[in-house]
C-alpha cells in the first residue's frame, strides 16, 4: 500500500463518522505517522497499523490534538493532553494584540489561567519580554513547564502554580509593574456545557466552565489585577462569541474604556482596553 491509498482509506473512515474535515485530518494523521507525504511512497506494516489506531481514536471523537500529543500554535509546537485546553487559532488574535502593544511599550506581562502556556510563551518569544504565567491545575502546570522548556522560553517565563485569585499570588506581583495582562479564562456557561460537541467533552471542565452565565472569572479578574497594570498598559481577555457586551460592562465598572475585537470569522473574541 502507498500513502495515497492509505489516506483514502482513512478519509472514508472519518467521513463515515461525520467528520467534516476528513481530508485535512487524514492527511495530518498520515504525515504524523510517516513523517512524509509523497503519495506514491510505500507504507510499512507498522505505519499502517499506527495510522489505523489513530484514525480509530478519532472516529470515536477524541481530538486530533490529544491523539498526537502536541499541536502547532502561532508557529510554535505545544505539548497537550486531556488535562489541558487545546490551543485554538482564534486565541492567536489575543497574542497578536499583545505582541503589537508590547513591541511599542516593552515591559513585563502576565498570562492568567495559562494552561499549556501558549499565550504567554508565544508573546514572550515574539517580543522578548518577560511573563508571569499563572496556572492552578497540577496536570496543566506540567504541560506549562514542559512547553516552556521545549520552546526555549526558560529565561522569559516565570511559571507560578496557584489560583489567580489567591491573595498570595496577587500580592507577589508588584503594583504598577505590568505592561499587559492577558487571559483566556474559563467562559463556557451552564447551558453550553450541557451541549458541548463530543470532542470538546474530552477537554478539562475546569478550563471550560465559567459559571452559570460564563462570566464568573470576568467579574473578579479586572478588579483583582487593576492595580498591577501600569498606566498605558493593556488588559485583554478572550471571550465567548456572545459575551462581548457583558464583559465590556464589567471592564467599564473598573474604570476602563474597552473595545470588542472580532475574530477571523466575524465573531466577538477579545475585549481589551488601555489603562
Secondary structure, DSSP 8 states (H G I E B T S, - for coil): -BHHHHHHHHHHHHHHTT-TTHHHHHHHHHHHHHS---TTSB--HHHHHHHHHHHHHHHTT--HHHHHTEEEETTEEEE--TTS----GGGHHHHHHHHHHHHHH---EEEES-TTSHHHHHHHHHH---EEEEE--HHHHHHHHHHHHHTT-TTTEEEEES-TT-HHHHHTS-TT-EEEEEE----B-HHHHTT--TTGGGS-GGGTB--TTS-HHHHHHHHHHGGGEEEEEEEEEE--TT-HHHHHHHHHTTT---EEEE-TTS-EEEEEEE-
